[in-house]
Amino acid sequence: MRILLIAPIKDSYSGLAQYPPVGLGYLATSVRKSGHSVRILDCVKEQMDFLKFEYFIKNNNFDVIGITVWSLSLREVKNSLEIIKRNNPKAITVIGGPHPSALPEDSLRFFREVDFGFKGEAEIGFARFIDLLNHGGCNFQDIPGLIWRSRDKVISNAPIWADNLDELGFPSWDLINPRDYFMPGALVSKDTAVLTCTRGCPYQCTFCSAWITAGRKIRCRSIKHILSEIEYLSSNFGIRIFDIPDENFTFDKKYVMDFCEAVMQYNGKFEFFLPNGIRLDSLNRELLITMRKAGFRREVAVGIESGSERVLKLMKKNLSLDKVKEKIKLLNQAGFRPIGYFIVGFPGESREDLRKTLRLALNLKLYAAAFTPFAPMPGTEATDYILKNKELPEDFDFTSITTDKVAYAPVGMTKQELNKFRKYALLRFNLRPRPLFYYLSNYNSFRFAFVKFLNLFFKNGQVDS
């Protein structure tokens, strides 16, 4: 079968934080094993608008067209599906990704143009689904993770999580050439590729949706399999920097130590970066020193989230402020430059809690900090709570969720007030010697921060009306 997998048109910072759609790369690998033909279309990388997208669909025929759905791109995906059905009505359309994983039934009701959906990890289910279609079968109840219609009812099958990640193979890098994602001044350099090592998140943070798409159980690729991919990417694409996007890379300290010992054999040839950060409570001195020796970049993000013990408990973060201070000090001693991630406007947060967060950020030895508005992600405990308590309307527009827009404010606080505090916090934190020197000494970080600054202070729409 001829299969098209689409990373959709969506708002972006002109590629500044753009990575290859590795998830689609894994899906491509899963169906290519059965001999199917696959093409990946990354609309952001190709700088496609809907006119260009329609031209592409008109001039290319596919049997199955799948598209990733993020909450912020609901409208773009709906428009894309309408274009697909108008120009290639015989193609079977499929959605997957974070939004249908969180709201499977609602997604198929919203996207009337789509035929099927998937929730959770889809490599195993999607491959079985394609083989079923190829043989003319219709036993959809046997496909793990499939979202489908039976008469007027939407049915959502239980997902399946791959226990042996090695069996999934590598992403189809020939379809998502990592060197095609380099833009001058971008966070992604021409020598960078994404390297997934682990999946899953066992933690109970009420604001996080990572477990919805990856499950609760931590699963790890073998070190041997990872080294094979490192060598493949190095030999075929000249890659020397590996961004590990795992939510919990440092969960298993022995696994990380084994990884570090293995990559040390390359004598500093490669560099490793953790763009999604690491949990502070998973760190110790030996681990951090070994990571630095193994080539992990000095800059590392950490999710601190709040300077209020009360709010941290509401978040179920399982992290104390004493532990935060201890681990930030340890990171600095081990040679890292910690970057703090904070959430502002969490449900139940007060003005004093916000002030505590800023005070903590100023008192810690951080080199940069992000003060991100609370994002009511679908399917999370925090979002379910505020929906139940009518702090959000039932028809809340999930496309309003971005890192630069205040889509929600706690009871007793306005969105405008929260946005004003966020701007103040960013200026108060960054207009100090250490953050200024950090940005000015790193062109990539400076350009990214500058674009974010322009969007926050000068672009319309920082507050969702």
N, C-alpha and C positions, 0 to 999 in steps of 0.2 A: 504494500500500500504506500501511497505518497502522502507524507505527513508534514505539515507546517506547524512549527511551534513559535509563538509570538511573545516577545517582551513588549508590552503595549506602549503606545503614545502616552506620555505623562509629563507633568511638570518636573523640571530638573534644573540644576544650576549649570546648564550648558556642558554637562559631562564632568563637572568638577569632582563629583563623588561617584562617578559611574563605574560599575564593575561589570564584567561579563555575566550573563544570566546562567550561572553554574547549575542551578536547579534544572533548567531546560537542557543543559548539557548532559546531565545524568539521565533525564528522560529519553533523550535521543539515543544514548548508549543502550538503554534497556530495550528499545524496540528494534534497534539495528541488529541486535543479536539474532533476531528472527528473519533478517534479510529485508526489512522495510527501508524505504528511502525517506530520509529526514532532511529538512532544511530549517534553520533557525533564523528568524527575522527579529532583530533588535531595533525597534522603531526609534528609540532615543539615540542610539549610536548612529543610525542612518539619517537622523534629523528629519524624520518623516512627519508631515502633516497629513490630514485626512485625504487631501487630494492626491498626494503621492501614494498613500496607502491604497486608495481605491484603484489607482493605476496598476500597482503591483498585483492586487488580487485579480483584476481583470485579465492580466496577461500571464497568470500562472494558475494552473489547475492542481488541486490537491483533493485527496479523498477524506482526510481528517485534518481539521485545523484546531489546534489548542492554543489557549491564551492565558497568561498569568493575570490574576486579579488582585491588586492591592486596593485597600479601601479608598485611597485618595484618587484612584484612577477608574472609579465605577462608571462615570459618564463617558470617558474615553473608550472604555471597553465596550460599553453599550453601543456607541457610535460605530466602533469597529465591527461588532457583530452584525449590525444592520447592513454595513457595507458588504460583508462577507456573504450574507444571505441574499442580498440583492444581486450580486455578481457571480456567485458560485453556490446556488441554492442546493445542489446535491451534496455539497461537502458536509460531513458530520462535524459539528462544532462542540468543543469541550473547554470548560474553564477549570482552573485549579489555582492554588496559591493561598495566601493568608486569609483573604476575605471569605471565599467559599469554605475554607477549613473551619472558620469561626461560626459562620452562619450558612450552613449548607442548604437548608430548605428555603430560607429567604432568598438566597442567591439565585436559585433556579426560578423562583417566582418573579424576581426582579428582571432577570435576563430571559425574557420570553423567547428571544431569538436563539438561545443556546439549547443544544440537545442533551448534553450530559455535563457532569462536573465531577471533580475529585476533591477529597479533603485529606489532610495529613500528607505524609510521604506517599508519593504516587508511582515510584519506579516499578514496584511489583504489580500493583493493580493496573496501571496504564498498559504495561506490556501484555498482560492477560486480556485486557479489554481490546487492544488492537488485534491480537490473534483471534479473539472471538468474532470480531467484526469481519476479519479476513475470511473466516470459514462460514460466515452467514449465521452465526449463533445468536441467541437472544436470552441466554441465562444470566441476566444482569445481576441477579441476587447473589451470584457466586463471585463477583468482582470486588475485592476489598477496597474500601474507600470511595466506591462509585456513588454518585448522586444522580438519580434518574427518576423518570416519571412513569407511573402506572395509572393510566386513565387520568383522573384529576388529582391524584395524590403524588406528592414528592417523597421519594424513599431515599434514605441516606444509609448506605452500608457502613459497617464498622471498618475503620482503617486498619492497616497492618504496618508494623514498624520493622524494618529490616534488622535482624539480629547480627548478621554477618555483613558488615559494610564493604568488606573486600570483594564480595560477590557482585556488588553493583558495578565494579570496574571504575575506570576514570570517566570524568565528563568527556564528551566528544569535543575535544579542544580544536579539532580541525574545523568545526562549525562555529566556534566562538574564540577565534584567535586572540589571545590576550594582548598581543602587541597592537591590535586594532583599537584598543581602548585608551591609548595614550593621547593626552592633549597637553600642550605646553602649559605648565603651571598647575596642572591638575594634581589631586592627591594620588591618583593612580599614575605611576611612571611607566615608561615604555618597557621596563625590565621586570614588571610585576605581574604575578598571577595569583589567583585565589586558591588556597589549599585547605580543603575541609578535612579535618582529622577526626572530630567527634560529632555526635548528634545527641539531642535530648536535653531536658532541663528538669531536675527533680525538685526545684525550689518552688515556693508557694507565693512569690511576689504577686500582689493583687493587681498590679498595673501591667504586667508583662504577658504577651501572647506567644512567646517563643515555644512553649510546650504544646500549643494547639497544632502547630505544623510539624513538630519534631518529636512529640511524645515526652513522657516523664522520665523514661529510663535512659541513662547515659550509655551510649554505645561507642566503641572506639575502633578505628581502622588499625590494622597491624602496622607496626613501625616499618616492616619490610615493604608493605604495599605503598606506604607514604613515600618511602625513599625511592621506590620505582617511579612514582609520579614526579617527584622532584627531578630525577635524572631525565625523565622523558621531556619535561617542560624546559629544562636547561639545554638539552641537546637539540630539540626541535624548534624552540622559540627564543633561545638566548635568555631565559628567565633567571634572575639571580635574587629577586625579592619575592617573598611569599607572604601574602596577607591571609592570616588564619581567622576566619570570621566566626568561629565556634562560640557559642554562648558560655560554655563551661570548659574551656581547654584545660584549665588548671585544676579541675575537680579531682582527678586522680593524680596525686603527686608523683607516684612511682612511674606512671605512664609518661608524664612530662620529663622526668629525669631520664628515662630510657630514650625518649625522643631526642633530648639534648645530647646525650652520650653518642647517639647514632649520627647526628648531623655534625658533630665535632670532627668527624673523620674527613670532612671536606675542607678543613683548615681555613674557615672564614670566608669561603667562596660565596655563601648564601647569607641572606639577611631575612629575619622573620618579624612580622608585625601583627599585633592583635587589635584590629580596628574596632571590634565590639567590646573590648575591654576585658578585665578579669575581676573575679570576686575577691574582695580584700580578705575575707576569712579563709581563703584557700591558700594563703601565702605564708612561707617561712623563709628565713635567711638563706638556708642552703639552696632551696629551690630558685630563689631570685638570682643569687650569684651564679648558679649553674646556667640559668637562662641567658644571662648576659654573656657568659663565656661561649655559649652556643650560637650567638649572633642575633639575639632578640633585640630589637630597636629600643633605644632609651625611652622614647615616648610611649607611654602606655596609659590607656584610659581605665578609670575605675568608677564603678557605679556607687556613689555615696548617697545620692538621691535627696537627703534632707539633713538639716542641722538640728532637727527636733526629734528627741527620743520618742515623743508621742506619735509623731507622724510616721516614723520608721516602724513603729508597732502597727499602725493602721495599714501600712504597706506590706506587712508581714515580711520585712526585709531580713529579719534575723541577724541584725547587725547593730552593735552599740556604738555610741560616739567615741568611747574609750578605745574600742577596737579600731575604729577609723583612724584615729590619731596615731595609734601604735603602728598600724600597717603603712600609713603614708610616710611616716618617719623611716620605717624599714625599707620601703621602696627607694627613697632618696639615698639611704646609706648603701644600698646595693648598686647604685649607679643609674637608676631609672629616673625619668622625669614624669611624674604622675600628672595626668589630666583628669580633672574632676567632672563627673556628670551629675547634674542636679535636676530634680523635677520641681517645678513651682506650680502651685494651684491644685494640689492633690485634694480630693474630696475630704472635707473635714479640717483642712488646713486653715490657720488663722493668720492675721497680719504679723503677729509676734513670731509665729513659726517661720514665716518668710524671712523675717529679720535674723532669726537664729541661723538659717541656712546661709545667708550672706556673710554673717559674722564668722561662721565656721570656714567657709571658703577663703575668706581673707586671712584667717589665722593658720591655715594649713600651708605647707610648702608645696603648692601646686604651680605648674607652669602654664596652664590654661584651664578654662572651665566653661562648661555649657550650662545655661539655665533654661531648660526646655519646658514649655508649658505642658502640663499633664495632658496626655492624649487618651481620650476615651476609646481605646481599641475594642472592637467587637469581640465578644466571647470571654473577656477578662472579668475577674471577680469585681473589680472596682467599677467597671462600666455597668455590669449587671445591677450593682447596688444603686448607682445614681439613676439608672433607668427605673428601677423598682420604686425609688423614692421621688420620682418625677422631677429630678434635678436636670434631666435631659428629656426632651420630647420623644415620644415613641417613634416618630418618623425622623429622628436625628440624622442629619446629612453627614455620613462618614467621610465624604470627600473633603470635608473641612479640616481633616486631621493632617497637619504637617508640622514639622519641627519649628516653623516660623509663624504659626498662627495660633492665637488663643481661641480654642473652640469651646472651652468650658471654664467656669470660675466657681469656686466653692461658695456655698451659701453664705450670704452676708458680704460678698465681694463682687465687684463688677469685672467684666472682661477687660474693660478699658483700664481699670485700676491695676489689674494683674499685669497687663502688658506694660504699663508705665513702670511698675516695679522691676519687671524683667529687663527693660532697657537700662534702668538705673543700676541694677546689679551687674550687668555686662560692662558698663562704663566704669563703675566703681572698682570692679575686679581687674579689668584689663589695662586701665590707665595707671599702671604701676610698673616699676622697673623690670621685675622678673618676667611677667607676661609680655611686655613690650619687646624686651630683648629676645625672648623666645620666638615671637612672630617675625621680627625683623631679621633674625639669623636664619630663617627657613623660608625660602621663597614660596614653596608649595603651601605651607601652612598660612603664610601671610595672605596669599591670593585667595585661598578658600575663606579665611576669616573676613577678608575685605568684602567679598561677594555676600557673605552672610550679613555683614554689617549693613550693606546697602539695602538688602531685602528687608531687614528689620526696621531700619530707621527712615527709609525713603520710599519703599514700595508700598502701594495701597494693599489693604487686606490683611494686616497683621492681627486684626480682631474679627472673628466671625460674627456677622450681624445676626 
